[in-house]
C-alpha cells in the first residue's frame, strides 16, 4: 500500500502538467527552453505534444492576421461604423497595454507569478480576437 502513494502523486502531477501546451525552443546562445507560452519569435518554437506516452514536436502556428471580413461580420451583427472604429481603437490600446506589462522573471526567464503571466496572456489573446473582429488591417 505504501508503494501506491508515490504513483498516485506522480499521476496527479503529470495530469496537471499535461493540461496545457508546452513549447520548446533554443535561444541565440544555444540554451534550450521549455515554457507554457511560445517565444515572441514563433518560427523558432515547436509545440511539444504528448499522446499515449509518445512525445512529438509540432510547428507553432502564427497568430492569424486580422482581415477585412471581421468588420463586415461586426457590421452584420449590428455594429455601426462608428462603433466598429471605436472598438478597434480600444482593442489596439488594450493590446499595447497588455504587451507592455512586464512581469518579474527568475534567472531562467520564467515568470515569478504564473497566474499573472496567464492573465496577461489571456488579455493579449482577447485583444487580438477583438482586433480580428473590429479592425480591417
C-alpha positions in Angstrom: 0.0 0.0 0.0 2.9 2.4 0.7 4.2 2.0 -2.9 1.0 3.2 -4.4 1.1 6.7 -2.9 4.2 7.8 -4.9 2.5 6.5 -8.1 -0.7 8.4 -7.3 1.3 11.6 -6.6 3.2 11.2 -9.9 -0.1 10.7 -11.8 -1.6 13.8 -10.2 1.4 15.9 -11.1 1.6 14.6 -14.7 -2.1 15.3 -15.2 -1.7 18.9 -14.1 1.4 19.4 -16.2 -0.3 18.0 -19.4 -3.3 20.3 -19.0 -1.8 23.0 -21.3 0.5 23.5 -24.2 4.3 23.2 -23.8 6.6 25.0 -26.2 10.3 24.2 -26.9 12.9 26.5 -28.5 16.6 27.2 -28.5 17.8 30.8 -28.0 20.7 32.6 -29.7 23.1 31.3 -27.0 22.1 27.7 -27.7 20.1 27.4 -24.5 17.1 25.1 -24.8 13.9 26.5 -23.2 10.6 24.9 -22.3 7.6 27.1 -21.5 3.8 27.2 -21.4 3.9 30.2 -23.7 5.6 30.4 -27.1 8.5 32.9 -27.5 8.0 36.1 -29.4 9.7 34.5 -32.5 7.3 31.7 -33.0 9.2 30.4 -36.1 11.9 29.1 -33.7 9.5 27.3 -31.4 8.0 23.8 -31.5 4.9 22.7 -29.6 5.5 19.6 -27.6 2.7 17.1 -27.8 2.4 14.0 -25.6 -0.1 11.4 -26.5 -0.1 7.9 -25.1 3.3 8.4 -23.7 4.8 9.4 -27.1 6.3 12.9 -27.4 6.2 14.7 -30.7 7.0 18.3 -31.8 4.7 20.3 -34.0 5.3 23.7 -35.6 3.7 26.6 -33.8 1.2 28.4 -35.9 1.5 32.1 -36.3 -1.4 34.1 -35.0 -3.9 34.9 -37.7 -3.6 38.3 -39.2 -6.7 40.5 -38.9 -8.5 40.5 -42.2 -11.2 42.7 -43.7 -14.0 40.2 -43.1 -14.0 40.8 -39.3 -15.5 44.3 -39.6 -18.0 43.0 -42.2 -19.1 40.4 -39.6 -19.3 43.1 -36.9 -21.5 45.3 -39.2 -23.7 42.3 -40.0 -24.1 41.8 -36.2 -25.5 45.3 -35.9 -22.4 47.4 -35.0 -22.4 50.9 -36.6 -19.3 52.0 -38.5 -18.5 54.4 -35.6 -18.8 51.5 -33.0 -16.5 49.3 -35.2 -13.9 52.1 -35.3 -14.1 52.8 -31.6 -13.9 49.1 -30.7 -10.9 48.7 -33.0 -9.1 51.6 -31.3 -9.9 50.2 -27.8 -8.7 46.7 -28.8 -5.4 48.1 -30.2 -4.9 50.1 -27.0 -5.7 47.1 -24.8 -3.2 45.1 -26.7 -0.4 47.7 -26.3 -1.2 47.9 -22.5 -1.1 44.1 -22.1 2.0 43.6 -24.1 3.7 46.5 -22.3 3.1 45.0 -18.9 6.3 43.3 -17.9 6.3 40.6 -15.2 9.2 39.8 -12.9 11.0 36.7 -14.0 13.5 34.3 -12.4 17.0 33.6 -13.6 15.7 31.1 -16.1 13.3 33.6 -17.6 10.2 32.1 -16.1 7.6 34.4 -14.5 7.7 34.5 -10.7 3.9 34.7 -10.7 2.4 32.1 -13.2 -1.1 33.3 -12.5 -0.2 36.9 -13.5 1.5 35.6 -16.6 -1.5 33.5 -17.6 -3.8 36.6 -17.0 -1.5 38.7 -19.2 -1.6 36.2 -22.0 -5.4 35.9 -21.7 -5.7 39.7 -22.1 -3.4 39.7 -25.1 -5.4 36.8 -26.7 -8.7 38.7 -26.0 -7.4 41.9 -27.5 -6.2 40.0 -30.6 -9.6 38.5 -31.0 -11.2 41.9 -30.8 -8.8 43.3 -33.3 -9.6 40.5 -35.7 -13.3 41.3 -35.3 -13.2 45.1 -35.4 -10.1 46.1 -37.4 -9.6 45.8 -41.1 -5.8 45.5 -41.0 
